[in-house]
Amino acid sequence: MDAVKTVLVDLGVPIDQIRTEAFGTDRRDPTRKVGKSGKVRFLDSGKSASAREGETLLDVAGGAKVRIDSACRSGTCGTCMVKLRAGNVRMSVQDALSDGDREDGYILAR
């Protein structure tokens, strides 16, 4: 997909008009050491939960019994898009977000 995206951009197609879809889920390394932790607060439910480095917001939400819509769990479909009100997140894949989504503070909970 990356090669096709590069060709499309080289042909003049605006990057925000290129969409991709991947099937499958992230493969996580169960031997990876867990580092820092933080606190997540879910505004609609009022619940809070601890988050460890390497966990997704979907992982944390599931542990706190907070429902966030999701489908692909890989960051490509956009179903898990939520608004970040405060703090920071790292997203290895954010294909489903447009530049406007990012500017408006949206992230993927995947």
C-alpha positions in Angstrom: 0.0 0.0 0.0 2.8 2.4 0.8 4.2 2.0 -2.8 0.8 2.7 -4.3 0.4 5.7 -2.1 3.8 7.0 -3.3 2.9 6.6 -6.9 -0.5 8.3 -6.5 1.2 11.3 -4.8 3.8 11.4 -7.5 0.9 11.5 -10.0 -0.5 14.6 -8.2 -3.3 13.0 -6.2 -3.7 15.0 -2.9 -2.7 12.8 0.1 -6.0 13.6 1.9 -7.9 12.0 -1.0 -6.0 8.7 -0.8 -7.7 6.0 1.3 -6.5 2.6 2.3 -7.9 -0.4 4.1 -6.1 -3.2 5.8 -7.5 -6.4 7.1 -6.2 -8.0 10.3 -5.1 -6.8 13.7 -1.9 -5.6 15.3 0.6 -8.3 16.2 1.9 -7.5 19.7 5.0 -8.9 21.2 4.0 -10.6 24.6 7.7 -10.5 25.7 8.0 -6.8 25.4 8.7 -5.1 28.7 6.1 -2.7 30.0 7.3 0.8 30.8 5.6 3.9 32.0 2.1 4.1 33.1 -0.5 6.9 33.1 -4.1 7.7 33.9 -6.9 7.8 31.4 -10.2 9.4 32.2 -13.3 8.6 30.0 -15.5 11.7 30.1 -18.8 10.3 29.0 -18.8 7.5 31.6 -16.8 9.4 34.3 -14.6 6.3 34.7 -10.8 6.4 35.1 -8.3 3.6 34.6 -4.5 3.1 34.6 -2.8 2.7 31.3 0.6 1.0 30.7 2.9 1.8 27.9 2.1 -0.3 24.9 -1.6 -0.6 25.7 -4.1 1.0 23.4 -7.0 3.1 24.6 -9.3 0.3 23.5 -7.4 -2.1 25.8 -7.7 0.4 28.7 -11.4 1.1 27.9 -12.2 -2.7 27.8 -10.5 -3.2 31.2 -12.6 -0.3 32.7 -15.8 -1.6 31.0 -16.1 1.5 28.8 -17.4 0.8 25.3 -15.7 2.4 22.4 -16.9 1.4 18.9 -14.2 -0.4 17.0 -13.8 -2.7 14.0 -10.4 -3.4 12.6 -8.2 -2.7 15.7 -5.4 -1.8 13.4 -6.0 2.0 12.8 -7.2 1.9 9.3 -11.0 1.9 9.4 -11.6 4.9 11.7 -14.4 3.3 13.7 -12.6 3.9 16.9 -12.0 7.7 16.3 -12.4 9.7 19.5 -11.6 13.2 20.6 -8.5 13.7 22.8 -9.4 16.4 25.4 -6.1 16.5 27.2 -2.7 14.7 27.3 -0.7 12.9 24.6 -1.0 9.6 22.7 1.3 7.8 20.3 -0.3 6.2 17.3 1.8 4.0 15.1 -0.9 3.8 12.5 -3.3 6.7 11.8 -4.3 6.1 8.2 -8.0 6.6 9.0 -7.5 10.2 10.2 -7.5 13.1 7.8 -5.3 16.2 8.4 -8.5 18.0 9.5 -9.3 15.2 12.0 -5.8 15.5 13.6 -6.1 19.3 13.7 -9.4 19.0 15.4 -7.9 16.8 18.1 -9.2 13.4 17.0 -7.2 10.2 17.7 -7.7 6.5 17.1 -8.3 4.5 20.3 -7.0 1.3 18.5 
